[in-house]
Structures are given as structure tokens and as C-alpha cells.
Amino acid sequence: MANTFPALKDEYAALWSRMTIRPERMAEIRHAAGKLADNKTRYQSMETATGVPWFVIALIHDLEAGRRFDCHLHNGDPLTGRTVNDPKNRPPGNPPFTWEDSAKDALQFDKLTNISPWTIERAAFELERYNGFGYRNLHPHVKSPYLWSFTNIYSCGKFIADKVWSETAVSGQCGALAAFLRSMMSFACFCR
């Protein structure tokens, strides 16, 4: 099967409908969701500039840069220079970069600014594409922890370094679509 949105849309919908959050992770998820909500205005400004929903930007920011505004949205490298990790040598121009300029470049570079409409299924596809289809292509028995960690959909199996696989490693990072987005939808802090 090709890694295209039409080919994967129904799979994302089915996984979303049966996904549950692991109760032992709820406090951690709520804390992280609250931290993202603290910066909602900044993410909304980027949404206005790019058309990418603020919550998608917030999720990428958390997963790629640990919510740090001194790091590139592309991959968490410091804003004091161009990116060193994949994608390399971004953004164009002279460092140091502002978080906003770098974030705009990351969203344009990954063609997230061309998406409409943004549904749950589309968010799942674009977030997995942003992180890469390595799980799906090389270890299809493991659903990407980038999306599904802290839920019943993911239990173990993880890339522990670039191209280094562990069947038993467990992601300690909250999955974007699953835990965060489902939680965000129910937390009052995201409805303000």
C-alpha cells in the first residue's frame, strides 16, 4: 500500500475510533497539554501566518523541540544556526533565526501550508509524514509512537537512534495525535 492520504485515511479513522489513553499516563498528558495551552496565542499567530491549525503546530513543537522556542520546529536543532539534523541546512537566510521564521519555513518545507481541510485523519497522516514513515515501512507491526504512544494502539518497538531499531524499547514521549489531541479536545484549556 502506498503512503498516501487516500490509502491511509480509513486506517487512521479506525485507529482513532478504538484508541484509548492509558490511565497511568493521564497526569503527564494533562501537564504537557497545559504547557502547550500556555503558548496558544503564539501558535495561533503562526496559524494565521500559515493556515496550519495551531494545535498541529503545538504538537510538532512539543515532539520535535520539547516546546522550546530557541529551537527549530524542523527537528529541535538550536536557532543559533541552520539545522544540522534532517532536514539539513534549513531555513535559508542568515542565523540566528527567530522561532517564527524557522517555524514558517518548517511548515512550508513540509507542505503543511497546502492542506485543507484539516480533519483528524488528515492530521494523523500529516503528523506521521512529518516524522517519517519508517515504522509503517520497516516495522509495520508497530504503529508509530509519534502518533500513538501512551495509548492502547502502541506498546513497544522504537527507533532508538537514526536507523537503529529496538523491538523492546518503549517510547517515553506522548504521542501527538492520540494522547495529546484526544486530550486537548476534552481539556477546557484548549477551548478558550
N, C-alpha and C positions, 0 to 999 in steps of 0.2 A: 504494500500500500504506500502511496506517495504521501509525503509530509506536506499536504496542502490543507487549507481550511475546510473545503468541501468534503474531503476524505475523512477528516478527523472530527468534524462538528458533532456528529451523533455520539461518538465515544465520550467527548467532553461532557455532553448533556447527561449521558447515563452515569458517568462517574460523579458528577455534581449532585445528581438526584439521590444517589446512595451514600454519599460522603457524610461521615460524622466526625466531629472533632474529638480527639482523645481527652477525656475529662481531666486527666492529670496534667495536661498542658494548658488548661484554660487560664490560669493566673498569669502565666508567661505571655500568652497571646493577648490578654487584656492589657497588660502593661505595655507591650510593644505597640498595640493598636492606639493606646492613649498617646504614646510618644509621636506616632505619625499624625494623629489628630492635632497635636500641638503646633504642627507646621502646615496645617491645612491651607492657610491663606497663601503661603509661599508656593505650595503645589498648585493651588487654583490659579495663581498668576501664570505659572508655566502652562497650565491647561489653556488659558486664554491665548497665550502666545503660540501654542502648537496644535490645539484641538485634541490632544491626548487627555483622557479623563484624569483628574487629579489623583484619584485613588490608584490608578495604574502607575503613575509616576511615583507615588509614595511607596508602592510595593517594590518597584525596581530599586528605588533609593535605599530601602531597607536591605534588600537582598544583595545588592551589588556594592553598596558603600556604607552599610551599617548606620544609615541615617546621618552620616557626616557630610556637612556642607563644605568641607575642604577637600573633597574627593570627587573624581569624575563619576558621573552616572553610568558611563560606559562600562566600568569594571572596578571602580573603587581606587584606582591609582590617584596619587595626590595632584591637586590642581596647579601645583608649582611648575609642572612641565606637561608635555604631551603624554598620552597614555603609552605605557611600556608593554602592558599585557594586552591580549586580544580584546578589542581591535586596537592595533598599534598605531601610534603617531596621530592620535586624534586629540582635540579638534584642530583644524587648520588655524593658523594665526600664531601670535607670539604669547608665550606664557609670561606671568601667571594668568590663569583664567578665572572668571567668576563661575560660581556653580550654575547660574542661569545660562550663561553662554555655552558651557560644556553640556548641560542637560539638553538644551535645544539641539545641539549637534548630535548627541546620542539618539534622541528621538527621531530626528530626521535621517540619520545614518541608517537606523534600523527600520525605516519606512513606517514607523508608527503614526506619523502625522498624516498618512494617506488612508487610514482606516475609518470606516463609517458603515454601519452603526457599530457601536461597542456593546456587544451582548456578553453574557457570562462565557459562552462558548468561544467567542472571538477573543476575549481577554485571556482565556486559558491557552488558546493557540498562540497568541502573540507573546505571552509571557514565556511559554515553553520555547518558542522560536528564539526569543531574546537570549535565553540561557543556552540554547542549543539542543539538538535532537539526539544527543549521544545516548541517553538512556533508551529512548524509543528505538534507535537504530542498532545499538550494540548490545543492549540488555533489556529486551522488550518485556521480560517478566517483571521488571521493576518500573513502576510508574514514577515519573520524575519527582524527587523530593522538593525541587524548586517550586512545584505546584502543590504537592500533596503531603509533605511532611507534617507531622502532628495530627494526622487523620487516620482513619481505618483503611484508606487506599494505599498507604505506604507503611512498610515496617522496617525494611533494611535493604542494603545494597547501595553503594555510593562510590562515586569517583573521589578518591582521597587526594588526588593531585591531577594535573593535566594528563589525561590518557592513562591514569593508574586506577584500576578498579579493585574494590574490595566487596565481596559478596556479603560480608558480615557487618561492615561499618554501617552506622546509623546516623543520619543527618540530625544535627542538633539545632538546625535553623528552621524556623517556622516557614511552612510552605505558603507561597503567595496567594494563589487562588483559593486554595482550600481553607486553611485555617484563618488567615487574615481577612480575606474578602468575605467569607461567610460570617465571621465575627464582626467585621466592620458594618455589615448590613444590619446587625442587631444592636450594635452599641450606640447609645444616644450621642456620643461624642462625634459620630460621623454624620449625624443627621442635622447638625446645626447649620 
